[in-house]
Amino acid sequence: MTAATTLALLVLLVAGAGWLYLQLNGDITTFGADGLSRDRPAAGAGSNVLVIGSDSRAGGNRRLGGGEGDVGRSDTAFLLHVYGDGRHALAVSFPRDTLVEIPPCRLPDGRWTPPRSAAMFNAAFTVGGTAKGNPACTQNTVEALTGLRVDHTVVVDFAGFAALTTAVGGVPVCLPQDVHEGDLNPHLGAPGKLVFPRGPQTVAGQRALDYVRLRHGLGDGSDIGRIKRQQAFTAALVKKVRARGMNPSALLPLARAATAALTVDPGLGTADRLLAFALSMKDVDLHDTKFRTLPWRYQGARVAVVHPAADELWAALRADRTVDDQAAGGTGGTGGTGHASAPDDGKAAGTPPPAAPPGTGIAVTVHNGTTVPGLAAHAGAELRAAGFTVLATTTAGSQQHATTVVAYGPGQQDRAQTVVQHFPGALLQPTAAPGIALTLGRDYADRPAGGPPAPPTQADGAGRSAADDPCADLSYG
């Protein structure tokens, strides 16, 4: 849902004209502010917009495959920080399984809930059990987690997302492998019909919704991997909107779809307020908008926030400092205000060429020895980032490994030592089998980490060669 909500803001941002006022004013839905916390952070530099994708089955969402039951649920959420210069922005995604503290939240009957510890992030939206969810509770949770004051909150639903992608004429994507019905619904018990063929294609409506919600069959099977795909889809979607032109005939269908899809806080509850807010962001360009996932690590089958990396990220945003692209987990500040520093390409006078990555020339096979989904792909991405060649990522014969093991064949001990340096506490184990095999244990699943490196495109095919991946040379972001 990240893509839908970003596009909804973009359409209003670029439209910003009086001819939209009467067209849109009747389509805006608001939620009550009486559920907001009585103890909120102070306002800081820049502005913060909380964007929530709703997994509700209310209204037209039921036919599109919303969540089970009649309670509104949040599928994806991110905080968009627009820097004080009005030209740069950073979107930080919250994995829905992240364990957080949920502060007191208001129920429909006016009572307030007690605070909850170690609750999943998306549980905040379900407080009160209403069909349209509890955006105020999610806003309270984000403010408590980040220490940032949320200036505005926007919710978009499934039906709105489908309408937006249809209105823009579809979005180009590329899939490195076939995807079947069983990938969309793992409980089906069989592969089922082909849903997405391998290779480049354009998706809209229900198919676009299925693509961004797909968790199995692409990438590492984790919610983290899905977030990365949604972030890339957002970039492709925004690029498609801009390519259509910024004229009334092109933008009005998008603006109608956007406003009909949105539920907003009272501060954005009329077209003039929404347009005024959008115009305040009119100079923010896609190239100056960065996407991050909050620093995280696996904690069993859930996701834990990593400290102090997350604290440093929130502190940078409170101070309106930009985030260093090279910092682990996206948490280092550049010290500037709203401006990214120029990257060092190693070509400055007197600068020697960069040394080869430590893993250059070392091939590793990675096995997941735990029940945590996507762990082998996560470790494989780390290894590739360090220059290693990852031959395969698989599930180990036993998934009860407590400790990570690096097994090495004859003549491979020195190279295995290099692998161990990336997995503190791992055991070295000589074996008669050739090559190097890394079997991940629970110690790796539970260790702090900033999260896996973002894939270079939305294709979920990072690390594949052009010979076996039709998306290897394509980028739609």
Secondary structure, DSSP 8 states (H G I E B T S, - for coil): -HHHHHHHHHHHHHH-SGGGHHHHGGG-EE--GGGS-SS-----SSEEEEEEEE---TGGGGGGT--SSSS--EEEEEEEEE-TTSS-EEEEEE-TTEEEEE---B-TTS-B---EEEEEGGGGGGTT--TT--HHHHHHHHHHHH-----EEEEE-HHHHHHHHHHTT-EEEEESS-EEHHHH-GGGSS--SEEE-SEEEEE-HHHHHHHHH--SSSTTSSHHHHHHHHHHHHHHHHHHHHHH-SSHHHHHHHHHHHHHHEEE-GGG-SHHHHHHHHHTTTT--GGGEEEEE--EEEETTEEEE-TTHHHHHHHHHHTTEEEETTSGGG-EEEEEES-------S-STT-------TTTT-EEEEEE-SS-TTHHHHHHHHHHHTT-EEEEEEE-S-S--SS-EEEE-TT-HHHHHHHHTTSTT-EEEE-SSSSEEEEE-HHHHHS--------SSTTS-TT--TTT-TTTT----
